[in-house]
Amino acid sequence: MEYLYSFAKEFLSLTWLVLPYFLGGAAFGAALDVFLRPEFALKHLRGGWLSMAKAAVLGMVMPGCSCATMPMAEGLRRKGADLGTVTSFLLASPLVSPQTLILTFAVLGWKFTLARALAALLGAMGVGALFIWLEKHYGAALEIPAPAADKKCCSGCGCGGGAEEDEPKKFWPVFVDILKDLGKYFLIGMAIASLLTVLLPPGFIMKYIGASGPLAYLASALLGVPLYVCEGEEIPLTLSLMKLGLGPGPAFTFLLGSVGTCIPTMIMSQKLIGRRGLLFYAAYWLVFALTAGLLFSVFA
């Protein structure tokens, strides 16, 4: 009974904390779908290396946690962006924002700040290149869902056949449509994240990643990537881990992994990249966080 109460309390608390970001992201995604001119999307965010770079930079200058990123990426996908562009945005957006860069500089110093920005840009380009290659060579095998705008009929998309195809899209129907598409994944993800928070003892993270060496990197990645940490919260947490003896490299791995993605984000991402694509995305995140931490320990 005590665990049930703790779970309900954590679920409501976590959902209440993240919900504004999720709704804001859904609103931005709907705005992209409704107000972004198709020719702009096709010209600047359709595909290719330059498109991925623009999507990465767009993600880096916009505030929002990893859960808010998903509905924004949905809006880009609806506008015809390829998976390379969408996944570039998906990776870069939660990693960097103007306020988190300022906070990182204030708490962890300029080396962490510069490395965080470079890691977000280069990592976004890397995952974009991976999914462009996967979509080109193994698109059918990955069973990647078609963009909502490409379906024959969808709620609030301005489709349905006949004269309705020429009707302009409206913000609120598209907004509700995005919420319907991603809402169930959001709630399932919040439930899993809350369950992990309740079941793991308070000192679990400190105990297993408070040392240096290869195991510290692996533990930092395996704990950081699935863990949900609210945007900005990862910075003082990383500082605390370093004060307990965690080296700069593993700390940087945890910094990127904990805020960049989490179980709720990965569950929702299958809506865009499919279940098999999700395996590649999760594996990339582990390798990316580990590699970034190792490189940081060498050059910092």
C-alpha positions as CSV (number, residue, x, y, z in Angstrom):
1,M,0.0,0.0,0.0
2,E,2.9,2.3,0.8
3,Y,4.5,1.6,-2.6
4,L,1.2,2.3,-4.3
5,Y,0.8,5.6,-2.5
6,S,4.4,6.6,-3.4
7,F,3.9,5.6,-7.0
8,A,0.7,7.7,-7.3
9,K,2.4,10.6,-5.6
10,E,5.4,10.4,-7.9
11,F,3.3,9.9,-11.0
12,L,1.2,13.0,-10.3
13,S,4.2,15.1,-9.3
14,L,6.2,14.1,-12.4
15,T,3.3,14.4,-14.8
16,W,2.4,17.8,-13.4
17,L,6.1,18.9,-13.7
18,V,6.4,17.7,-17.3
19,L,2.9,18.4,-18.6
20,P,3.5,22.1,-19.4
21,Y,6.5,21.3,-21.5
22,F,4.6,18.5,-23.3
23,L,1.6,20.8,-24.0
24,G,3.9,23.6,-25.1
25,G,5.7,21.2,-27.4
26,A,2.4,20.0,-28.8
27,A,1.4,23.6,-29.4
28,F,4.6,24.3,-31.2
29,G,4.3,21.2,-33.3
30,A,0.8,22.2,-34.2
31,A,1.9,25.7,-35.1
32,L,4.6,24.2,-37.3
33,D,2.1,22.0,-39.1
34,V,-0.4,24.9,-39.5
35,F,1.6,28.0,-40.0
36,L,5.0,26.9,-41.4
37,R,4.9,27.5,-45.1
38,P,5.3,24.2,-47.0
39,E,7.9,25.7,-49.4
40,F,10.0,26.8,-46.4
41,A,9.9,23.3,-44.9
42,L,10.7,21.6,-48.2
43,K,13.5,24.0,-48.9
44,H,15.2,24.2,-45.5
45,L,14.1,21.2,-43.5
46,R,13.4,18.5,-46.0
47,G,16.6,16.4,-46.2
48,G,20.4,16.3,-46.5
49,W,23.3,17.4,-44.4
50,L,22.5,21.1,-44.4
51,S,18.9,20.3,-43.4
52,M,20.1,18.2,-40.5
53,A,22.5,21.0,-39.4
54,K,19.6,23.5,-39.5
55,A,17.3,21.2,-37.5
56,A,20.1,20.7,-34.9
57,V,20.6,24.4,-34.5
58,L,16.9,25.0,-34.4
59,G,16.6,22.4,-31.6
60,M,19.5,24.0,-29.7
61,V,18.1,27.5,-29.6
62,M,14.6,26.4,-28.4
63,P,13.9,25.6,-24.7
64,G,12.2,22.4,-23.8
65,C,12.8,19.1,-22.1
66,S,13.1,15.7,-23.9
67,C,9.3,15.1,-23.6
68,A,8.5,18.5,-25.2
69,T,10.8,17.6,-28.1
70,M,8.6,14.7,-29.4
71,P,5.5,16.7,-30.4
72,M,7.8,19.3,-32.0
73,A,9.5,16.6,-34.1
74,E,6.0,15.3,-35.0
75,G,5.2,18.7,-36.5
76,L,8.4,18.6,-38.6
77,R,7.6,15.1,-39.8
78,R,4.1,16.2,-40.8
79,K,5.8,18.9,-43.0
80,G,7.7,16.3,-45.0
81,A,11.0,16.3,-43.2
82,D,13.0,13.1,-43.6
83,L,14.1,11.0,-40.6
84,G,17.6,12.4,-40.7
85,T,16.3,15.9,-40.1
86,V,13.7,14.8,-37.5
87,T,16.2,12.7,-35.5
88,S,18.8,15.5,-35.6
89,F,16.2,17.8,-34.0
90,L,15.1,15.1,-31.7
91,L,18.6,14.6,-30.3
92,A,19.8,18.3,-30.1
93,S,16.7,19.9,-28.7
94,P,16.8,18.5,-25.1
95,L,20.6,18.6,-24.9
96,V,21.0,22.3,-25.3
97,S,19.0,25.5,-24.8
98,P,20.2,29.0,-24.1
99,Q,19.3,28.8,-20.4
100,T,20.9,25.4,-19.8
101,L,24.1,26.6,-21.5
102,I,24.2,29.6,-19.2
103,L,23.6,27.4,-16.2
104,T,26.2,24.9,-17.3
105,F,28.8,27.7,-17.6
106,A,27.9,29.1,-14.1
107,V,28.0,25.7,-12.3
108,L,30.4,23.5,-14.3
109,G,32.6,25.9,-16.2
110,W,33.3,26.8,-19.8
111,K,34.8,23.4,-20.8
112,F,31.5,21.6,-20.0
113,T,29.6,24.3,-21.7
114,L,31.6,24.2,-24.9
115,A,31.7,20.4,-25.0
116,R,27.9,20.3,-24.4
117,A,27.2,22.5,-27.4
118,L,29.6,20.7,-29.7
119,A,28.3,17.3,-28.6
120,A,24.7,18.3,-29.3
121,L,25.6,19.5,-32.8
122,L,27.9,16.7,-33.8
123,G,25.8,14.0,-32.2
124,A,22.7,15.4,-34.0
125,M,24.4,15.2,-37.3
126,G,25.6,11.7,-36.5
127,V,22.2,10.3,-35.7
128,G,20.7,12.1,-38.7
129,A,23.2,10.4,-41.0
130,L,22.4,7.0,-39.4
131,F,18.7,7.3,-40.0
132,I,19.1,8.7,-43.5
133,W,21.1,5.5,-44.3
134,L,18.7,3.3,-42.5
135,E,15.7,4.8,-44.3
136,K,17.4,4.5,-47.6
137,H,18.6,0.9,-47.3
138,Y,16.3,-0.7,-44.7
139,G,13.2,1.5,-44.7
140,A,10.7,-1.3,-45.4
141,A,12.3,-3.6,-42.8
142,L,12.3,-0.9,-40.1
143,E,8.5,-0.5,-40.6
144,I,8.8,3.3,-40.1
145,P,5.4,4.9,-39.6
146,A,4.3,7.2,-42.4
147,P,3.9,10.9,-41.5
148,A,0.4,11.8,-40.4
149,A,0.1,14.3,-43.3
150,D,0.7,11.5,-45.8
151,K,-2.2,9.3,-44.6
152,K,-5.5,9.2,-46.5
153,C,-7.4,10.6,-43.6
154,C,-6.5,11.9,-40.2
155,S,-8.2,14.0,-37.6
156,G,-7.4,17.7,-37.9
157,C,-5.0,17.3,-40.8
158,G,-7.2,19.0,-43.3
159,C,-7.6,15.8,-45.2
160,G,-10.5,13.5,-45.9
161,G,-11.0,13.7,-49.6
162,G,-12.8,16.0,-52.0
163,A,-13.0,19.7,-51.3
164,E,-11.7,19.2,-47.7
165,E,-8.2,18.7,-49.1
166,D,-8.0,22.3,-50.1
167,E,-9.3,23.7,-46.8
168,P,-6.7,25.4,-44.6
169,K,-5.6,23.6,-41.5
170,K,-6.7,25.0,-38.2
171,F,-4.5,25.1,-35.1
172,W,-6.8,23.5,-32.5
173,P,-7.8,20.4,-34.5
174,V,-4.2,19.7,-35.3
175,F,-3.2,20.3,-31.7
176,V,-5.8,17.8,-30.4
177,D,-4.7,15.4,-33.1
178,I,-1.0,15.5,-31.9
179,L,-2.2,15.0,-28.3
180,K,-4.2,12.0,-29.3
181,D,-1.2,10.5,-31.2
182,L,1.4,11.0,-28.4
183,G,-0.7,11.3,-25.2
184,K,-0.9,7.6,-24.5
185,Y,2.8,7.1,-25.0
186,F,3.4,10.1,-22.7
187,L,1.3,8.6,-19.9
188,I,2.8,5.1,-20.2
189,G,6.3,6.7,-20.1
190,M,5.4,8.7,-17.0
191,A,4.2,5.6,-15.3
192,I,7.4,3.6,-16.0
193,A,9.6,6.5,-14.9
194,S,7.6,6.9,-11.7
195,L,7.8,3.2,-11.0
196,L,11.6,3.2,-11.3
197,T,11.9,6.2,-9.0
198,V,9.8,4.5,-6.3
199,L,11.6,1.1,-6.6
200,L,15.2,2.3,-6.7
201,P,16.7,3.3,-3.3
202,P,17.7,6.9,-2.8
203,G,21.4,6.2,-2.7
204,F,21.4,3.9,-5.7
205,I,22.9,6.3,-8.3
206,M,25.5,7.7,-5.9
207,K,26.6,4.2,-4.9
208,Y,27.2,2.8,-8.4
209,I,28.6,5.7,-10.4
210,G,30.6,7.4,-7.7
211,A,33.9,5.9,-8.9
212,S,36.2,6.4,-12.0
213,G,37.2,3.9,-14.6
214,P,35.4,1.9,-17.3
215,L,32.6,0.8,-15.0
216,A,31.9,4.5,-14.2
217,Y,31.3,5.3,-17.9
218,L,29.1,2.3,-18.4
219,A,27.1,2.9,-15.2
220,S,26.7,6.6,-16.1
221,A,25.3,5.8,-19.5
222,L,23.1,2.9,-18.4
223,L,21.6,5.0,-15.6
224,G,21.6,8.4,-17.3
225,V,20.0,7.5,-20.6
226,P,16.7,5.9,-19.3
227,L,16.4,8.2,-16.3
228,Y,14.1,11.2,-16.5
229,V,15.7,14.4,-15.3
230,C,14.0,17.8,-15.8
231,E,15.8,20.3,-17.9
232,G,18.4,22.1,-15.7
233,E,18.2,19.6,-12.9
234,E,21.0,17.5,-14.4
235,I,23.6,20.3,-13.9
236,P,23.6,20.5,-10.0
237,L,23.2,16.7,-10.0
238,T,26.3,16.3,-12.1
239,L,28.2,18.7,-9.8
240,S,27.2,16.6,-6.8
241,L,28.4,13.4,-8.4
242,M,31.8,15.0,-9.2
243,K,32.1,16.2,-5.6
244,L,31.5,12.5,-4.6
245,G,34.5,11.4,-6.7
246,L,33.0,10.9,-10.2
247,G,35.5,11.9,-12.9
248,P,34.8,14.6,-15.5
249,G,34.4,12.1,-18.3
250,P,31.8,9.8,-16.7
251,A,30.1,13.0,-15.3
252,F,29.8,14.4,-18.8
253,T,28.3,11.0,-20.0
254,F,25.7,11.3,-17.3
255,L,25.1,14.9,-18.0
256,L,24.2,14.2,-21.7
257,G,22.4,10.9,-21.1
258,S,20.2,12.0,-18.2
259,V,18.8,15.1,-19.9
260,G,19.0,14.1,-23.5
261,T,16.6,11.2,-23.5
262,C,14.6,9.0,-21.1
263,I,12.2,6.1,-21.1
264,P,9.1,8.4,-21.7
265,T,10.9,10.0,-24.7
266,M,12.0,6.6,-26.2
267,I,8.5,5.2,-25.8
268,M,7.0,8.2,-27.6
269,S,9.7,8.2,-30.3
270,Q,8.4,4.9,-31.7
271,K,5.5,6.9,-33.1
272,L,8.0,8.6,-35.5
273,I,10.7,6.0,-36.0
274,G,9.0,2.7,-35.4
275,R,9.9,0.0,-32.8
276,R,12.9,-1.3,-34.7
277,G,14.1,2.2,-35.4
278,L,13.8,2.8,-31.6
279,L,16.4,0.1,-31.0
280,F,18.9,1.9,-33.2
281,Y,18.0,5.2,-31.6
282,A,18.5,3.8,-28.1
283,A,21.8,2.1,-29.0
284,Y,23.0,5.3,-30.6
285,W,22.3,7.2,-27.5
286,L,24.4,4.8,-25.4
287,V,27.3,4.9,-27.8
288,F,27.0,8.7,-28.1
289,A,27.0,9.4,-24.4
290,L,29.9,7.0,-23.8
291,T,32.0,8.4,-26.6
292,A,31.3,12.0,-25.7
293,G,32.4,11.3,-22.1
294,L,35.6,9.6,-23.2
295,L,36.5,12.4,-25.6
296,F,35.8,15.0,-22.9
297,S,38.1,13.2,-20.5
298,V,40.9,13.3,-23.1
299,F,40.6,16.9,-24.3
300,A,39.2,18.7,-21.3
